[in-house]
Amino acid sequence: MVNSFRNSRGWVWPASNDAAIYPGPIRTYVVRMTPEQDHWQARAALEWQAELGARDAIEELPINRRDLPKEEAAAPVRPDAAPTAEGVDPVAIARDQANTAETLDDLAAVQSAFAHCELRRGARNFVFADGLPSARVMIIGEAPGRDEDRQGKPFVGRAGQLLDRMFAAIGLARSNPDAPLYITNILPWRPPQNRDPEAQEIAMMMPFVERHIALVDPEILVLMGNISCQALLGRRGITRLRGDWTQAFGRPVMPMFHPAYLLRNPAAKREAWHDLLTVQARLRGNPDD
């Protein structure tokens, strides 16, 4: 047992009377936190435990799993697992609910209330969209990150700031009424520890994405990264897909490197600039450029 610990960011947590128990594969760790510690401190504590190999959170006191009946000692269900109740088809339910939306506000309401995606339980905010729905270009990313989860808007962290600069270079901006952008993601909730979305999570959200595209009715879709390409095109391999026009939902689609990838690989900005100019040429009426 420990009374305090230091996580990867160098924060030391003081001991108190309140303890949350996280059993790891080798030993049980105790994270002690004061009531004043906020959501993000608590979340950092959980992430630190996950880095050590902790798998789940249980009760207020340690449990000796060797003393439990076999059915109770079984491996716990991961909190991000999709529901598997017999007879429940979450994709069909999502499709029915999405089709009831007549406006973007309707869609945001039914999607945020969708009860079959467990990601919503661990996220701080529902991240629907940003920009102006009148935009000719609709950008579809992958999933919210930490900054997006905090603010409830897509692409607001470092990657989002780079995205804004990229499209500003061809005259487009979220709040520009003359040349607006509209931005959303495949998933509206942040996956735990920023892991990649799972196939079933994508499948559940796709009816909402399809309805979102229909309501905005953009001229061009820009898919940022592999996850959005997998969701809309059924293909991965962004280095092969980027730069070439394709089709999805009856609209021209331009796959591009995700801005987060460009931050890690600055040399790829040359290809991204080419893709931006290709989008600009299409908007100017030169579809072959």
Contacts in CASP RR format, 6 or more apart in sequence:
PFRMAT RR
TARGET T0000
AUTHOR 0000-0000-0000
METHOD contacts of the structure
MODEL  1
MVNSFRNSRGWVWPASNDAAIYPGPIRTYVVRMTPEQDHWQARAALEWQA
ELGARDAIEELPINRRDLPKEEAAAPVRPDAAPTAEGVDPVAIARDQANT
AETLDDLAAVQSAFAHCELRRGARNFVFADGLPSARVMIIGEAPGRDEDR
QGKPFVGRAGQLLDRMFAAIGLARSNPDAPLYITNILPWRPPQNRDPEAQ
EIAMMMPFVERHIALVDPEILVLMGNISCQALLGRRGITRLRGDWTQAFG
RPVMPMFHPAYLLRNPAAKREAWHDLLTVQARLRGNPDD
1 28 0 8 1.000
1 30 0 8 1.000
2 29 0 8 1.000
2 30 0 8 1.000
3 15 0 8 1.000
3 30 0 8 1.000
3 32 0 8 1.000
4 12 0 8 1.000
4 13 0 8 1.000
4 14 0 8 1.000
4 15 0 8 1.000
4 32 0 8 1.000
5 12 0 8 1.000
5 13 0 8 1.000
5 29 0 8 1.000
5 31 0 8 1.000
5 48 0 8 1.000
6 12 0 8 1.000
7 13 0 8 1.000
7 44 0 8 1.000
7 45 0 8 1.000
7 47 0 8 1.000
7 48 0 8 1.000
8 48 0 8 1.000
8 51 0 8 1.000
9 44 0 8 1.000
11 41 0 8 1.000
11 44 0 8 1.000
13 31 0 8 1.000
13 32 0 8 1.000
13 33 0 8 1.000
13 37 0 8 1.000
13 41 0 8 1.000
13 45 0 8 1.000
14 32 0 8 1.000
14 34 0 8 1.000
15 32 0 8 1.000
16 32 0 8 1.000
16 33 0 8 1.000
16 34 0 8 1.000
16 35 0 8 1.000
18 32 0 8 1.000
18 33 0 8 1.000
18 34 0 8 1.000
18 35 0 8 1.000
19 30 0 8 1.000
19 31 0 8 1.000
19 32 0 8 1.000
19 60 0 8 1.000
20 30 0 8 1.000
20 31 0 8 1.000
20 33 0 8 1.000
20 45 0 8 1.000
20 57 0 8 1.000
20 60 0 8 1.000
21 28 0 8 1.000
21 29 0 8 1.000
21 30 0 8 1.000
21 57 0 8 1.000
21 58 0 8 1.000
21 59 0 8 1.000
21 60 0 8 1.000
21 61 0 8 1.000
21 62 0 8 1.000
21 63 0 8 1.000
22 28 0 8 1.000
22 29 0 8 1.000
22 30 0 8 1.000
22 31 0 8 1.000
22 46 0 8 1.000
22 49 0 8 1.000
22 54 0 8 1.000
22 56 0 8 1.000
22 57 0 8 1.000
23 29 0 8 1.000
23 54 0 8 1.000
23 55 0 8 1.000
23 56 0 8 1.000
23 58 0 8 1.000
23 62 0 8 1.000
23 63 0 8 1.000
23 65 0 8 1.000
24 49 0 8 1.000
24 52 0 8 1.000
24 53 0 8 1.000
24 54 0 8 1.000
24 55 0 8 1.000
25 53 0 8 1.000
25 55 0 8 1.000
28 62 0 8 1.000
29 49 0 8 1.000
29 52 0 8 1.000
29 54 0 8 1.000
31 45 0 8 1.000
31 46 0 8 1.000
31 49 0 8 1.000
33 41 0 8 1.000
33 42 0 8 1.000
33 45 0 8 1.000
39 124 0 8 1.000
40 150 0 8 1.000
46 57 0 8 1.000
47 193 0 8 1.000
50 193 0 8 1.000
55 75 0 8 1.000
55 76 0 8 1.000
56 76 0 8 1.000
56 79 0 8 1.000
58 76 0 8 1.000
65 73 0 8 1.000
66 73 0 8 1.000
79 118 0 8 1.000
79 121 0 8 1.000
79 122 0 8 1.000
79 192 0 8 1.000
80 118 0 8 1.000
80 119 0 8 1.000
80 191 0 8 1.000
80 192 0 8 1.000
80 195 0 8 1.000
80 198 0 8 1.000
80 201 0 8 1.000
81 118 0 8 1.000
82 90 0 8 1.000
82 116 0 8 1.000
82 117 0 8 1.000
82 118 0 8 1.000
82 198 0 8 1.000
82 200 0 8 1.000
82 201 0 8 1.000
82 204 0 8 1.000
83 90 0 8 1.000
83 116 0 8 1.000
83 118 0 8 1.000
88 116 0 8 1.000
90 116 0 8 1.000
90 117 0 8 1.000
90 200 0 8 1.000
90 204 0 8 1.000
91 203 0 8 1.000
91 204 0 8 1.000
91 206 0 8 1.000
91 207 0 8 1.000
93 114 0 8 1.000
93 116 0 8 1.000
94 114 0 8 1.000
94 116 0 8 1.000
94 204 0 8 1.000
94 205 0 8 1.000
94 206 0 8 1.000
94 207 0 8 1.000
94 208 0 8 1.000
95 207 0 8 1.000
97 110 0 8 1.000
97 111 0 8 1.000
97 114 0 8 1.000
97 207 0 8 1.000
98 107 0 8 1.000
98 110 0 8 1.000
98 111 0 8 1.000
98 207 0 8 1.000
98 208 0 8 1.000
98 210 0 8 1.000
98 211 0 8 1.000
99 207 0 8 1.000
99 211 0 8 1.000
100 106 0 8 1.000
100 110 0 8 1.000
101 107 0 8 1.000
101 109 0 8 1.000
101 110 0 8 1.000
101 211 0 8 1.000
101 215 0 8 1.000
103 215 0 8 1.000
104 129 0 8 1.000
104 133 0 8 1.000
104 212 0 8 1.000
104 215 0 8 1.000
104 216 0 8 1.000
107 208 0 8 1.000
107 211 0 8 1.000
107 212 0 8 1.000
107 215 0 8 1.000
108 126 0 8 1.000
108 128 0 8 1.000
108 129 0 8 1.000
110 208 0 8 1.000
111 126 0 8 1.000
111 128 0 8 1.000
111 188 0 8 1.000
111 205 0 8 1.000
111 208 0 8 1.000
112 120 0 8 1.000
112 126 0 8 1.000
112 128 0 8 1.000
112 188 0 8 1.000
114 120 0 8 1.000
114 204 0 8 1.000
114 208 0 8 1.000
116 204 0 8 1.000
117 189 0 8 1.000
117 201 0 8 1.000
117 204 0 8 1.000
117 205 0 8 1.000
119 187 0 8 1.000
119 189 0 8 1.000
119 190 0 8 1.000
119 191 0 8 1.000
119 192 0 8 1.000
119 201 0 8 1.000
120 126 0 8 1.000
120 189 0 8 1.000
122 189 0 8 1.000
122 190 0 8 1.000
122 192 0 8 1.000
123 144 0 8 1.000
123 149 0 8 1.000
123 189 0 8 1.000
123 190 0 8 1.000
124 149 0 8 1.000
124 150 0 8 1.000
124 190 0 8 1.000
125 144 0 8 1.000
125 148 0 8 1.000
125 149 0 8 1.000
125 150 0 8 1.000
125 151 0 8 1.000
125 152 0 8 1.000
126 152 0 8 1.000
126 188 0 8 1.000
126 189 0 8 1.000
127 144 0 8 1.000
127 148 0 8 1.000
127 149 0 8 1.000
127 152 0 8 1.000
127 153 0 8 1.000
127 154 0 8 1.000
127 185 0 8 1.000
127 188 0 8 1.000
127 189 0 8 1.000
127 190 0 8 1.000
128 152 0 8 1.000
128 184 0 8 1.000
128 188 0 8 1.000
129 154 0 8 1.000
129 182 0 8 1.000
129 183 0 8 1.000
129 184 0 8 1.000
129 212 0 8 1.000
130 153 0 8 1.000
130 154 0 8 1.000
130 155 0 8 1.000
130 156 0 8 1.000
130 174 0 8 1.000
130 182 0 8 1.000
130 183 0 8 1.000
130 184 0 8 1.000
131 174 0 8 1.000
131 175 0 8 1.000
131 180 0 8 1.000
131 181 0 8 1.000
131 182 0 8 1.000
131 183 0 8 1.000
132 174 0 8 1.000
132 175 0 8 1.000
132 176 0 8 1.000
132 177 0 8 1.000
132 180 0 8 1.000
132 181 0 8 1.000
132 182 0 8 1.000
133 182 0 8 1.000
133 215 0 8 1.000
133 216 0 8 1.000
134 177 0 8 1.000
134 180 0 8 1.000
134 182 0 8 1.000
135 172 0 8 1.000
135 180 0 8 1.000
135 181 0 8 1.000
135 182 0 8 1.000
135 216 0 8 1.000
135 218 0 8 1.000
136 180 0 8 1.000
136 218 0 8 1.000
136 219 0 8 1.000
136 220 0 8 1.000
136 283 0 8 1.000
137 167 0 8 1.000
137 172 0 8 1.000
137 181 0 8 1.000
137 182 0 8 1.000
137 218 0 8 1.000
137 219 0 8 1.000
137 220 0 8 1.000
137 221 0 8 1.000
137 222 0 8 1.000
137 279 0 8 1.000
137 283 0 8 1.000
138 182 0 8 1.000
138 183 0 8 1.000
138 184 0 8 1.000
138 213 0 8 1.000
138 216 0 8 1.000
138 218 0 8 1.000
138 220 0 8 1.000
138 221 0 8 1.000
138 222 0 8 1.000
139 155 0 8 1.000
139 163 0 8 1.000
139 167 0 8 1.000
139 181 0 8 1.000
139 182 0 8 1.000
139 183 0 8 1.000
139 184 0 8 1.000
139 222 0 8 1.000
139 224 0 8 1.000
140 184 0 8 1.000
140 185 0 8 1.000
140 186 0 8 1.000
140 209 0 8 1.000
140 221 0 8 1.000
140 222 0 8 1.000
140 223 0 8 1.000
140 224 0 8 1.000
140 228 0 8 1.000
140 231 0 8 1.000
140 232 0 8 1.000
141 154 0 8 1.000
141 155 0 8 1.000
141 183 0 8 1.000
141 184 0 8 1.000
141 185 0 8 1.000
141 186 0 8 1.000
141 223 0 8 1.000
141 224 0 8 1.000
141 225 0 8 1.000
141 227 0 8 1.000
141 228 0 8 1.000
141 258 0 8 1.000
142 185 0 8 1.000
142 186 0 8 1.000
142 187 0 8 1.000
142 196 0 8 1.000
142 197 0 8 1.000
142 224 0 8 1.000
142 225 0 8 1.000
142 226 0 8 1.000
142 227 0 8 1.000
142 228 0 8 1.000
142 258 0 8 1.000
143 185 0 8 1.000
143 186 0 8 1.000
143 187 0 8 1.000
143 189 0 8 1.000
143 190 0 8 1.000
143 191 0 8 1.000
143 194 0 8 1.000
143 197 0 8 1.000
143 227 0 8 1.000
144 152 0 8 1.000
144 154 0 8 1.000
144 185 0 8 1.000
144 187 0 8 1.000
144 188 0 8 1.000
144 189 0 8 1.000
144 190 0 8 1.000
145 157 0 8 1.000
145 190 0 8 1.000
145 194 0 8 1.000
146 190 0 8 1.000
146 194 0 8 1.000
147 156 0 8 1.000
147 157 0 8 1.000
147 158 0 8 1.000
148 154 0 8 1.000
148 155 0 8 1.000
148 156 0 8 1.000
148 157 0 8 1.000
148 185 0 8 1.000
148 190 0 8 1.000
149 189 0 8 1.000
149 190 0 8 1.000
154 183 0 8 1.000
154 184 0 8 1.000
154 185 0 8 1.000
155 163 0 8 1.000
155 164 0 8 1.000
155 183 0 8 1.000
155 259 0 8 1.000
158 260 0 8 1.000
158 263 0 8 1.000
159 258 0 8 1.000
159 259 0 8 1.000
159 260 0 8 1.000
159 263 0 8 1.000
160 259 0 8 1.000
162 259 0 8 1.000
162 262 0 8 1.000
162 263 0 8 1.000
163 183 0 8 1.000
163 224 0 8 1.000
163 259 0 8 1.000
164 173 0 8 1.000
164 174 0 8 1.000
166 259 0 8 1.000
166 272 0 8 1.000
166 276 0 8 1.000
167 173 0 8 1.000
167 181 0 8 1.000
167 276 0 8 1.000
169 273 0 8 1.000
169 276 0 8 1.000
170 276 0 8 1.000
170 277 0 8 1.000
170 279 0 8 1.000
170 280 0 8 1.000
171 179 0 8 1.000
171 280 0 8 1.000
172 179 0 8 1.000
172 180 0 8 1.000
172 181 0 8 1.000
173 179 0 8 1.000
173 180 0 8 1.000
173 181 0 8 1.000
174 180 0 8 1.000
174 181 0 8 1.000
174 182 0 8 1.000
174 183 0 8 1.000
182 216 0 8 1.000
182 218 0 8 1.000
184 209 0 8 1.000
184 212 0 8 1.000
185 228 0 8 1.000
186 197 0 8 1.000
186 202 0 8 1.000
186 205 0 8 1.000
186 206 0 8 1.000
186 209 0 8 1.000
186 227 0 8 1.000
186 228 0 8 1.000
186 231 0 8 1.000
187 197 0 8 1.000
187 201 0 8 1.000
187 202 0 8 1.000
187 205 0 8 1.000
188 205 0 8 1.000
188 208 0 8 1.000
191 197 0 8 1.000
191 201 0 8 1.000
196 227 0 8 1.000
197 227 0 8 1.000
202 227 0 8 1.000
202 230 0 8 1.000
202 231 0 8 1.000
205 231 0 8 1.000
206 231 0 8 1.000
209 231 0 8 1.000
209 232 0 8 1.000
210 249 0 8 1.000
213 221 0 8 1.000
213 249 0 8 1.000
213 251 0 8 1.000
214 249 0 8 1.000
218 251 0 8 1.000
219 251 0 8 1.000
219 252 0 8 1.000
219 283 0 8 1.000
220 251 0 8 1.000
220 252 0 8 1.000
220 253 0 8 1.000
220 254 0 8 1.000
220 279 0 8 1.000
220 282 0 8 1.000
220 283 0 8 1.000
221 232 0 8 1.000
221 248 0 8 1.000
221 249 0 8 1.000
221 251 0 8 1.000
221 252 0 8 1.000
221 253 0 8 1.000
221 254 0 8 1.000
222 253 0 8 1.000
222 254 0 8 1.000
222 255 0 8 1.000
222 256 0 8 1.000
222 279 0 8 1.000
223 229 0 8 1.000
223 232 0 8 1.000
223 233 0 8 1.000
223 248 0 8 1.000
223 253 0 8 1.000
223 254 0 8 1.000
223 255 0 8 1.000
223 256 0 8 1.000
224 256 0 8 1.000
224 257 0 8 1.000
224 258 0 8 1.000
224 259 0 8 1.000
225 238 0 8 1.000
225 255 0 8 1.000
225 256 0 8 1.000
225 257 0 8 1.000
225 258 0 8 1.000
225 261 0 8 1.000
226 236 0 8 1.000
226 237 0 8 1.000
226 238 0 8 1.000
226 258 0 8 1.000
228 255 0 8 1.000
229 235 0 8 1.000
229 236 0 8 1.000
229 237 0 8 1.000
229 238 0 8 1.000
229 241 0 8 1.000
229 255 0 8 1.000
230 236 0 8 1.000
232 248 0 8 1.000
232 249 0 8 1.000
232 253 0 8 1.000
233 241 0 8 1.000
233 246 0 8 1.000
233 248 0 8 1.000
233 253 0 8 1.000
233 255 0 8 1.000
235 241 0 8 1.000
238 255 0 8 1.000
238 256 0 8 1.000
238 257 0 8 1.000
238 258 0 8 1.000
238 261 0 8 1.000
241 255 0 8 1.000
242 255 0 8 1.000
242 256 0 8 1.000
242 257 0 8 1.000
242 271 0 8 1.000
242 275 0 8 1.000
243 254 0 8 1.000
243 255 0 8 1.000
243 256 0 8 1.000
243 271 0 8 1.000
243 274 0 8 1.000
243 275 0 8 1.000
243 278 0 8 1.000
244 255 0 8 1.000
245 252 0 8 1.000
245 253 0 8 1.000
245 254 0 8 1.000
245 278 0 8 1.000
245 282 0 8 1.000
245 287 0 8 1.000
246 252 0 8 1.000
246 253 0 8 1.000
246 255 0 8 1.000
247 253 0 8 1.000
252 282 0 8 1.000
252 287 0 8 1.000
254 275 0 8 1.000
254 278 0 8 1.000
254 279 0 8 1.000
254 282 0 8 1.000
256 272 0 8 1.000
256 275 0 8 1.000
256 276 0 8 1.000
257 265 0 8 1.000
257 268 0 8 1.000
257 271 0 8 1.000
257 272 0 8 1.000
257 275 0 8 1.000
261 268 0 8 1.000
262 268 0 8 1.000
262 269 0 8 1.000
262 272 0 8 1.000
277 289 0 8 1.000
278 289 0 8 1.000
281 287 0 8 1.000
281 289 0 8 1.000
282 289 0 8 1.000
END
